[in-house]
Amino acid sequence: MSAPALAITEEYRAECLASRINQIATDPANPSQRSLPAYRLSARLAFETAAASTIQPGDCPCDWCGQGGHDPIEPQDGE
C-alpha cells in the first residue's frame, strides 16, 4: 500500500535514528550504549515501514510508466 507521507516521515525518523546510533557507537563512554540494540531495531523497522509505504518497481498503477501492462499510445477497452 502506497502512503507517501508516511514513507517520508518514517525515512526521516530512520535517518535520525541512524545518526543517533552512530553517535552512540563512536563514544564508548556514552550512557546509551546499553540501548544500542533498541535503537538499531527501531531504525530497521522505520526503514522497513518507509519501504513498505513507497511504490516499489512493478507496483505502479499508471499505464504511462510502461509497468501497467498496457501500451499508453494504443486505445484500450474501446477508447
Residue pairs with C-beta under 8 A, 6 or more apart in sequence:
1 52
1 53
2 53
2 54
2 55
2 59
3 53
4 53
4 54
6 49
6 50
6 53
7 49
7 50
7 51
7 53
7 54
8 50
10 46
10 47
10 49
10 50
10 53
11 46
11 47
11 50
13 46
14 43
14 46
14 47
14 50
17 39
17 42
17 43
17 46
18 43
20 39
21 36
21 39
21 40
21 43
23 30
24 30
24 32
24 33
24 35
24 36
24 39
25 36
32 39
57 67
58 67
59 67
60 67
60 68
61 68
62 68
63 69
63 70
63 71
63 72
63 76
64 72
66 72
70 76
